[in-house]
Amino acid sequence: MTTKKKTTKAPAAPEAPPDPRAALAPTAEHFEATLKALKAVLADLPPPPAPVDGQPLPKLDLVDAVLHIYFADGMPCGYGQEARRRIAEGFVDRNEFRVTEAFEVEDLLRDMPIPRLFDRCLAVRDSVAQIYNDQNGVNLGFLRDAGIGDRNTFFQRVPALQSHVVHFLTTLLNLEEVVFSDKSTVRAQQRLGWEGAASNKFVDEVRALLKPYACLPLDVGPHLAGKKPNLTHPLSPACLLACLAPAGKRRTAN
């Protein structure tokens, strides 16, 4: 008499952790929660010292923002912060970095549990190379003075910048206008969907909190010894605010 062989089901794949950058509706409740988280991060992130000779504080380096979101996408900001630190220390300048092979960057970051690490390194290398070819330099500061049409034209000329990176840059530029501009911020707030009394109160508080920084910080605190990612806070001030912007097209990070 033959017996049927029992079949065992393969164990289910573990579910991916929740995306810390999931979009949040701009409601009074979310504004309050974001302010609480923002204050907690800033408590571990002292403002930069005042520059000499009355010069303005430096603005956010938008190329740093590109590196940050490539390596921190779907993960806490501490991984993006540590990746940026290692790249800054591992290469003389961005000209040296732009001619580096993706596998060399992967070796630099291999000990961190970043999913699809080589793919991210390759995307970073291709993005930096295309930015350089288009601008004859690795710099994105010109986007601040460019109109929306000119920004979109640039992004079309640099297709290596993935959609979630383009959306992050566009969101940061809108946020900078809302938080630091001396002019009316009504249009920028409309682009973010931040309208009404609760939004205006939130903007006033954020402007006061970030005024000493003069930029949207990407860090969550000090760098840690032993090349460990700082995971004290899930998101940086920049990413906390970006969560309250309209969601863009995203790819799966895992």
NORQUIDA-V501360 format. One record per residue. RES is the residue in one letter. OMEGA is omega in radians with two decimals (* if undefined). Layout:
[[RES OMEGA] [RES OMEGA]]
//
This chain:
[[M -3.12] [T 3.10] [T 3.13] [K 3.13] [K 3.13] [K 3.10] [T 3.12] [T 3.13] [K 3.08] [A 3.14] [P -3.14] [A 3.11] [A -3.14] [P 3.14] [E 3.10] [A 3.11] [P 3.13] [P 3.13] [D -3.12] [P -3.14] [R 3.09] [A -3.09] [A 3.11] [L 3.07] [A -3.13] [P 3.14] [T 3.12] [A 3.14] [E -3.14] [H 3.06] [F -3.13] [E -3.14] [A 3.13] [T 3.10] [L 3.12] [K 3.13] [A 3.14] [L 3.12] [K 3.14] [A 3.13] [V -3.09] [L 3.09] [A 3.11] [D -3.04] [L -3.09] [P 3.08] [P 3.11] [P 3.11] [P 3.13] [A 3.14] [P 3.13] [V 3.07] [D 3.06] [G 3.11] [Q 3.12] [P 3.06] [L -3.12] [P 3.08] [K 3.09] [L 3.05] [D -3.05] [L 3.03] [V 3.02] [D 3.12] [A 3.10] [V 3.13] [L -3.07] [H -3.04] [I 3.05] [Y -3.05] [F -3.13] [A -3.09] [D -3.13] [G -3.07] [M 3.06] [P -3.09] [C -3.14] [G 3.12] [Y 3.07] [G 3.12] [Q -3.12] [E 3.09] [A 3.13] [R 3.13] [R -3.12] [R 3.13] [I 3.14] [A -3.12] [E -3.04] [G -3.10] [F -3.10] [V 3.12] [D -3.08] [R 3.05] [N 3.07] [E -3.12] [F -3.04] [R 3.12] [V 3.13] [T 3.11] [E -3.10] [A -3.10] [F 3.09] [E 3.08] [V 3.10] [E 3.12] [D -3.12] [L -3.02] [L -2.93] [R -3.07] [D 3.12] [M -3.06] [P -3.13] [I -3.13] [P 3.07] [R -3.02] [L -3.10] [F 3.13] [D 3.12] [R 3.12] [C 3.13] [L 3.12] [A 3.10] [V -3.12] [R -3.13] [D -3.14] [S -3.13] [V 3.13] [A -3.13] [Q 3.05] [I 3.13] [Y -3.12] [N -3.12] [D -3.01] [Q -3.03] [N 3.12] [G -3.13] [V -3.09] [N -3.14] [L -3.10] [G -3.13] [F -3.12] [L -3.13] [R -3.11] [D -3.11] [A 3.04] [G -3.09] [I 3.13] [G 3.14] [D 3.08] [R -3.13] [N 3.11] [T 3.10] [F -3.13] [F 3.08] [Q 3.13] [R -3.11] [V -3.05] [P 3.12] [A 3.07] [L -3.06] [Q -2.99] [S -3.12] [H 3.10] [V 3.08] [V 3.13] [H 3.12] [F 3.13] [L -3.14] [T 3.11] [T 3.13] [L 3.13] [L 3.06] [N 3.14] [L 3.11] [E 3.13] [E -3.13] [V -2.98] [V -2.98] [F -3.08] [S 3.06] [D -3.13] [K 3.11] [S -3.12] [T -3.05] [V -3.09] [R 3.13] [A 3.10] [Q 3.10] [Q 3.12] [R 3.12] [L -3.07] [G -3.12] [W -3.11] [E 3.12] [G -3.06] [A -3.13] [A 3.13] [S -3.12] [N 3.10] [K 3.11] [F -3.13] [V 3.14] [D -3.12] [E 3.13] [V 3.12] [R 3.13] [A -3.11] [L -3.02] [L 3.14] [K 3.13] [P -3.09] [Y 3.14] [A 3.09] [C 3.08] [L -3.06] [P 3.07] [L -3.11] [D 3.10] [V -3.10] [G -3.13] [P 3.00] [H -3.11] [L 3.08] [A 3.10] [G 3.11] [K 3.11] [K 3.06] [P 3.08] [N -3.09] [L -3.13] [T 3.12] [H -3.11] [P -3.01] [L 3.05] [S 3.07] [P -3.14] [A -3.09] [C 3.06] [L -3.13] [L -3.13] [A 3.12] [C -3.11] [L 3.09] [A 3.08] [P -3.13] [A 3.06] [G 3.08] [K -3.12] [R 3.01] [R 3.10] [T -3.08] [A -3.07] [N *]]
//
